[in-house]
Structure formats: structure tokens, C-alpha cells
């Protein structure tokens, strides 16, 4: 698996070779570092820790800074990845060129939060009748029963907090890479708000 840590910039549009307009998400990928390496001989498994997004000095504590060497600045995100496809050592710098030959990617992030929402917006309920005299328009209706077991079952679809959840969008086409600006152009929308953190990995189901 190949992976990089980036930041969502926003959306724009580009034109392909045939002149068709393609909506893309712009993801800024600054230098990523290999913070440490796990081996089967010592830890019992093979993995590397990829770090990204530099931290402000005011936000760094001594215990957290202790896991970074002098060559690696303290980073906001640390991601341990097993069976990393690229053979690399601790302290190595990863850039956007890692995805030059990749056509499709999976993008992980935190979806936009929408606050407390009712059942119609959160779960797609149709609502009640809109005729004169109806008193059930956007309400959820009955949720339990008056006979045994007289309770509401766990997992019942009801109103509540919507969004702000970890999610993954798979098989997105990687339209292009700009090494100078350090950005990736990914076809379609990816989860999260602007400046939100994203983890871009090589697609598992599509090549």
C-alpha cells in the first residue's frame, strides 16, 4: 500500500484531452516523512509510520516531540501503515511523485458536520401526509411498542447528530499531479471541509 497525508484545498475544473470538463478536488500534499520503521525481527510485523502536516512550536509538548529525530520536525499526523510498497528507511522524505504511476486512489477523511438533524434529512424519511388536518408532517412517528418487549430497540433510526464521521471514498481517478505546487487533482468530491486532513492511498479495488 502507498499512502500520503494531505490537506483539502477546494474544488475546481480541468479539461481533458478530448475537451471534456472534469470536476476535481485539489489536495495539497507537503513533504511527508518516514518517522520510524517496524520490523518482524524486533516488533513482529513490518510497517512504517508516515507523518505529515508540520506543527506549530506552541503546540508541541516534550513527550510528543521525543519520538522525532533532529532531521524530522514534529508533525501533526502520524499514520502507521503495514506492508508499505516502497522500501524506505526512517528519516526519508516522501513527496507527491510517489503517485506518478497511480491511476486510482482511495481518500479517507472526516465528513462535514451538519449538526442535529431530524429523521427526514438524516435518514431520508418521507414524512407524513401533507393534507389538511394531518398533524404528522416531519415527525418520526412511533418508535416502540406497548406490548412485550415494551422498549425501543438499539439502532432505531431517529433524529440526532449528522455528519462529522470518518469515511472513505474509493476508486477516485487521479487526474493529475503538479510537482511544483505540490497538489494532486482527484476527480470528484472527497470527504471533509476546506483545510481538512486527508489520507490518500493507492486504490485497493481498482488499478
NUVOVO-559327 format. One record per residue (C-alpha): residue in three letters; residue number from 1; x, y, z. Coordinates in steps of 0.25 Angstrom, whole numbers, plus 5000, padded with zeros to 4 digits. Layout:
BEGIN
<node rest="ala" nr="NUM" east="X" north="Y" up="Z"/>
...
//
This chain:
BEGIN
<node rest="unk" nr="1" east="5000" north="5000" up="5000"/>
<node rest="unk" nr="2" east="5005" north="5014" up="4997"/>
<node rest="unk" nr="3" east="4999" north="5026" up="5005"/>
<node rest="unk" nr="4" east="5002" north="5041" up="5007"/>
<node rest="unk" nr="5" east="4996" north="5051" up="5016"/>
<node rest="unk" nr="6" east="4990" north="5064" up="5010"/>
<node rest="unk" nr="7" east="4980" north="5075" up="5012"/>
<node rest="unk" nr="8" east="4968" north="5078" up="5004"/>
<node rest="unk" nr="9" east="4969" north="5092" up="4997"/>
<node rest="unk" nr="10" east="4956" north="5092" up="4990"/>
<node rest="unk" nr="11" east="4949" north="5089" up="4976"/>
<node rest="unk" nr="12" east="4952" north="5093" up="4962"/>
<node rest="unk" nr="13" east="4951" north="5088" up="4948"/>
<node rest="unk" nr="14" east="4960" north="5084" up="4937"/>
<node rest="unk" nr="15" east="4959" north="5080" up="4923"/>
<node rest="unk" nr="16" east="4964" north="5066" up="4918"/>
<node rest="unk" nr="17" east="4970" north="5062" up="4904"/>
<node rest="unk" nr="18" east="4956" north="5062" up="4898"/>
<node rest="unk" nr="19" east="4952" north="5075" up="4903"/>
<node rest="unk" nr="20" east="4942" north="5070" up="4913"/>
<node rest="unk" nr="21" east="4941" north="5077" up="4926"/>
<node rest="unk" nr="22" east="4945" north="5069" up="4939"/>
<node rest="unk" nr="23" east="4942" north="5074" up="4953"/>
<node rest="unk" nr="24" east="4953" north="5071" up="4962"/>
<node rest="unk" nr="25" east="4957" north="5073" up="4977"/>
<node rest="unk" nr="26" east="4971" north="5080" up="4979"/>
<node rest="unk" nr="27" east="4979" north="5073" up="4990"/>
<node rest="unk" nr="28" east="4992" north="5079" up="4995"/>
<node rest="unk" nr="29" east="5002" north="5069" up="4999"/>
<node rest="unk" nr="30" east="5014" north="5075" up="5006"/>
<node rest="unk" nr="31" east="5026" north="5067" up="5009"/>
<node rest="unk" nr="32" east="5023" north="5054" up="5017"/>
<node rest="unk" nr="33" east="5034" north="5047" up="5026"/>
<node rest="unk" nr="34" east="5036" north="5033" up="5030"/>
<node rest="unk" nr="35" east="5037" north="5035" up="5045"/>
<node rest="unk" nr="36" east="5040" north="5021" up="5049"/>
<node rest="unk" nr="37" east="5040" north="5007" up="5044"/>
<node rest="unk" nr="38" east="5035" north="4994" up="5050"/>
<node rest="unk" nr="39" east="5042" north="4980" up="5046"/>
<node rest="unk" nr="40" east="5038" north="4966" up="5048"/>
<node rest="unk" nr="41" east="5051" north="4963" up="5056"/>
<node rest="unk" nr="42" east="5048" north="4974" up="5066"/>
<node rest="unk" nr="43" east="5033" north="4976" up="5067"/>
<node rest="unk" nr="44" east="5028" north="4964" up="5060"/>
<node rest="unk" nr="45" east="5022" north="4971" up="5048"/>
<node rest="unk" nr="46" east="5026" north="4980" up="5036"/>
<node rest="unk" nr="47" east="5021" north="4995" up="5036"/>
<node rest="unk" nr="48" east="5025" north="5009" up="5034"/>
<node rest="unk" nr="49" east="5020" north="5022" up="5041"/>
<node rest="unk" nr="50" east="5017" north="5033" up="5031"/>
<node rest="unk" nr="51" east="5016" north="5047" up="5037"/>
<node rest="unk" nr="52" east="5011" north="5060" up="5031"/>
<node rest="unk" nr="53" east="5006" north="5074" up="5034"/>
<node rest="unk" nr="54" east="5016" north="5082" up="5042"/>
<node rest="unk" nr="55" east="5012" north="5086" up="5056"/>
<node rest="unk" nr="56" east="5014" north="5100" up="5062"/>
<node rest="unk" nr="57" east="5024" north="5101" up="5073"/>
<node rest="unk" nr="58" east="5014" north="5106" up="5083"/>
<node rest="unk" nr="59" east="5006" north="5093" up="5081"/>
<node rest="unk" nr="60" east="5018" north="5083" up="5083"/>
<node rest="unk" nr="61" east="5020" north="5076" up="5096"/>
<node rest="unk" nr="62" east="5033" north="5070" up="5100"/>
<node rest="unk" nr="63" east="5027" north="5055" up="5101"/>
<node rest="unk" nr="64" east="5021" north="5057" up="5087"/>
<node rest="unk" nr="65" east="5034" north="5063" up="5081"/>
<node rest="unk" nr="66" east="5042" north="5052" up="5087"/>
<node rest="unk" nr="67" east="5038" north="5042" up="5076"/>
<node rest="unk" nr="68" east="5044" north="5051" up="5065"/>
<node rest="unk" nr="69" east="5059" north="5052" up="5062"/>
<node rest="unk" nr="70" east="5066" north="5065" up="5059"/>
<node rest="unk" nr="71" east="5064" north="5063" up="5044"/>
<node rest="unk" nr="72" east="5049" north="5061" up="5045"/>
<node rest="unk" nr="73" east="5041" north="5073" up="5050"/>
<node rest="unk" nr="74" east="5029" north="5070" up="5059"/>
<node rest="unk" nr="75" east="5017" north="5066" up="5051"/>
<node rest="unk" nr="76" east="5002" north="5067" up="5053"/>
<node rest="unk" nr="77" east="4998" north="5054" up="5047"/>
<node rest="unk" nr="78" east="5005" north="5040" up="5049"/>
<node rest="unk" nr="79" east="5000" north="5028" up="5041"/>
<node rest="unk" nr="80" east="5005" north="5014" up="5043"/>
<node rest="unk" nr="81" east="5004" north="5006" up="5030"/>
<node rest="unk" nr="82" east="5007" north="4991" up="5029"/>
<node rest="unk" nr="83" east="5013" north="4985" up="5016"/>
<node rest="unk" nr="84" east="5017" north="4999" up="5010"/>
<node rest="unk" nr="85" east="5020" north="4996" up="4996"/>
<node rest="unk" nr="86" east="5032" north="5006" up="4995"/>
<node rest="unk" nr="87" east="5045" north="5001" up="5002"/>
<node rest="unk" nr="88" east="5049" north="5013" up="5011"/>
<node rest="unk" nr="89" east="5056" north="5016" up="5024"/>
<node rest="unk" nr="90" east="5054" north="5025" up="5036"/>
<node rest="unk" nr="91" east="5056" north="5040" up="5032"/>
<node rest="unk" nr="92" east="5053" north="5038" up="5018"/>
<node rest="unk" nr="93" east="5045" north="5049" up="5011"/>
<node rest="unk" nr="94" east="5033" north="5045" up="5003"/>
<node rest="unk" nr="95" east="5027" north="5055" up="4992"/>
<node rest="unk" nr="96" east="5016" north="5055" up="4982"/>
<node rest="unk" nr="97" east="5024" north="5048" up="4972"/>
<node rest="unk" nr="98" east="5021" north="5035" up="4979"/>
<node rest="unk" nr="99" east="5007" north="5034" up="4972"/>
<node rest="unk" nr="100" east="5012" north="5037" up="4958"/>
<node rest="unk" nr="101" east="5009" north="5023" up="4953"/>
<node rest="unk" nr="102" east="4996" north="5022" up="4961"/>
<node rest="unk" nr="103" east="4982" north="5024" up="4953"/>
<node rest="unk" nr="104" east="4972" north="5022" up="4964"/>
<node rest="unk" nr="105" east="4973" north="5025" up="4979"/>
<node rest="unk" nr="106" east="4964" north="5024" up="4992"/>
<node rest="unk" nr="107" east="4963" north="5036" up="5000"/>
<node rest="unk" nr="108" east="4960" north="5036" up="5015"/>
<node rest="unk" nr="109" east="4955" north="5048" up="5023"/>
<node rest="unk" nr="110" east="4944" north="5053" up="5033"/>
<node rest="unk" nr="111" east="4931" north="5057" up="5026"/>
<node rest="unk" nr="112" east="4925" north="5071" up="5028"/>
<node rest="unk" nr="113" east="4917" north="5072" up="5041"/>
<node rest="unk" nr="114" east="4902" north="5076" up="5039"/>
<node rest="unk" nr="115" east="4898" north="5078" up="5054"/>
<node rest="unk" nr="116" east="4886" north="5072" up="5060"/>
<node rest="unk" nr="117" east="4876" north="5068" up="5049"/>
<node rest="unk" nr="118" east="4862" north="5061" up="5048"/>
<node rest="unk" nr="119" east="4859" north="5048" up="5042"/>
<node rest="unk" nr="120" east="4855" north="5053" up="5028"/>
<node rest="unk" nr="121" east="4869" north="5059" up="5026"/>
<node rest="unk" nr="122" east="4877" north="5049" up="5034"/>
<node rest="unk" nr="123" east="4871" north="5036" up="5029"/>
<node rest="unk" nr="124" east="4862" north="5041" up="5017"/>
<node rest="unk" nr="125" east="4848" north="5038" up="5023"/>
<node rest="unk" nr="126" east="4837" north="5043" up="5014"/>
<node rest="unk" nr="127" east="4829" north="5049" up="5025"/>
<node rest="unk" nr="128" east="4814" north="5049" up="5028"/>
<node rest="unk" nr="129" east="4803" north="5053" up="5019"/>
<node rest="unk" nr="130" east="4802" north="5068" up="5015"/>
<node rest="unk" nr="131" east="4787" north="5068" up="5015"/>
<node rest="unk" nr="132" east="4778" north="5077" up="5023"/>
<node rest="unk" nr="133" east="4776" north="5072" up="5037"/>
<node rest="unk" nr="134" east="4789" north="5064" up="5038"/>
<node rest="unk" nr="135" east="4798" north="5066" up="5050"/>
<node rest="unk" nr="136" east="4809" north="5057" up="5045"/>
<node rest="unk" nr="137" east="4818" north="5065" up="5035"/>
<node rest="unk" nr="138" east="4833" north="5063" up="5039"/>
<node rest="unk" nr="139" east="4831" north="5055" up="5052"/>
<node rest="unk" nr="140" east="4838" north="5041" up="5052"/>
<node rest="unk" nr="141" east="4825" north="5034" up="5057"/>
<node rest="unk" nr="142" east="4824" north="5023" up="5067"/>
<node rest="unk" nr="143" east="4838" north="5017" up="5072"/>
<node rest="unk" nr="144" east="4834" north="5006" up="5081"/>
<node rest="unk" nr="145" east="4822" north="4997" up="5085"/>
<node rest="unk" nr="146" east="4812" north="4995" up="5096"/>
<node rest="unk" nr="147" east="4813" north="4980" up="5097"/>
<node rest="unk" nr="148" east="4825" north="4972" up="5101"/>
<node rest="unk" nr="149" east="4836" north="4975" up="5099"/>
<node rest="unk" nr="150" east="4832" north="4990" up="5102"/>
<node rest="unk" nr="151" east="4844" north="4997" up="5099"/>
<node rest="unk" nr="152" east="4852" north="5004" up="5087"/>
<node rest="unk" nr="153" east="4862" north="4995" up="5081"/>
<node rest="unk" nr="154" east="4876" north="4999" up="5080"/>
<node rest="unk" nr="155" east="4880" north="5005" up="5066"/>
<node rest="unk" nr="156" east="4866" north="5011" up="5063"/>
<node rest="unk" nr="157" east="4867" north="5022" up="5053"/>
<node rest="unk" nr="158" east="4863" north="5035" up="5060"/>
<node rest="unk" nr="159" east="4867" north="5049" up="5060"/>
<node rest="unk" nr="160" east="4882" north="5052" up="5064"/>
<node rest="unk" nr="161" east="4895" north="5057" up="5061"/>
<node rest="unk" nr="162" east="4898" north="5056" up="5046"/>
<node rest="unk" nr="163" east="4912" north="5056" up="5039"/>
<node rest="unk" nr="164" east="4926" north="5058" up="5045"/>
<node rest="unk" nr="165" east="4929" north="5044" up="5043"/>
<node rest="unk" nr="166" east="4941" north="5036" up="5038"/>
<node rest="unk" nr="167" east="4938" north="5032" up="5024"/>
<node rest="unk" nr="168" east="4946" north="5026" up="5011"/>
<node rest="unk" nr="169" east="4943" north="5029" up="4997"/>
<node rest="unk" nr="170" east="4948" north="5018" up="4988"/>
<node rest="unk" nr="171" east="4953" north="5017" up="4973"/>
<node rest="unk" nr="172" east="4954" north="5032" up="4970"/>
<node rest="unk" nr="173" east="4962" north="5035" up="4958"/>
<node rest="unk" nr="174" east="4975" north="5043" up="4960"/>
<node rest="unk" nr="175" east="4974" north="5053" up="4948"/>
<node rest="unk" nr="176" east="4988" north="5059" up="4950"/>
<node rest="unk" nr="177" east="5000" north="5063" up="4959"/>
<node rest="unk" nr="178" east="5007" north="5077" up="4960"/>
<node rest="unk" nr="179" east="5020" north="5075" up="4966"/>
<node rest="unk" nr="180" east="5024" north="5090" up="4967"/>
<node rest="unk" nr="181" east="5011" north="5094" up="4974"/>
<node rest="unk" nr="182" east="5011" north="5080" up="4982"/>
<node rest="unk" nr="183" east="4996" north="5077" up="4978"/>
<node rest="unk" nr="184" east="4988" north="5065" up="4974"/>
<node rest="unk" nr="185" east="4976" north="5067" up="4965"/>
<node rest="unk" nr="186" east="4965" north="5056" up="4968"/>
<node rest="unk" nr="187" east="4953" north="5054" up="4960"/>
<node rest="unk" nr="188" east="4940" north="5057" up="4968"/>
<node rest="unk" nr="189" east="4938" north="5061" up="4983"/>
<node rest="unk" nr="190" east="4945" north="5056" up="4995"/>
<node rest="unk" nr="191" east="4940" north="5056" up="5009"/>
<node rest="unk" nr="192" east="4943" north="5068" up="5018"/>
<node rest="unk" nr="193" east="4943" north="5083" up="5019"/>
<node rest="unk" nr="194" east="4954" north="5092" up="5013"/>
<node rest="unk" nr="195" east="4967" north="5091" up="5020"/>
<node rest="unk" nr="196" east="4962" north="5077" up="5025"/>
<node rest="unk" nr="197" east="4972" north="5066" up="5027"/>
<node rest="unk" nr="198" east="4972" north="5055" up="5016"/>
<node rest="unk" nr="199" east="4979" north="5041" up="5015"/>
<node rest="unk" nr="200" east="4981" north="5038" up="5001"/>
<node rest="unk" nr="201" east="4984" north="5023" up="4998"/>
<node rest="unk" nr="202" east="4986" north="5015" up="4985"/>
<node rest="unk" nr="203" east="4973" north="5009" up="4982"/>
<node rest="unk" nr="204" east="4971" north="4994" up="4987"/>
<node rest="unk" nr="205" east="4959" north="4990" up="4977"/>
<node rest="unk" nr="206" east="4963" north="4997" up="4964"/>
<node rest="unk" nr="207" east="4977" north="4998" up="4957"/>
//
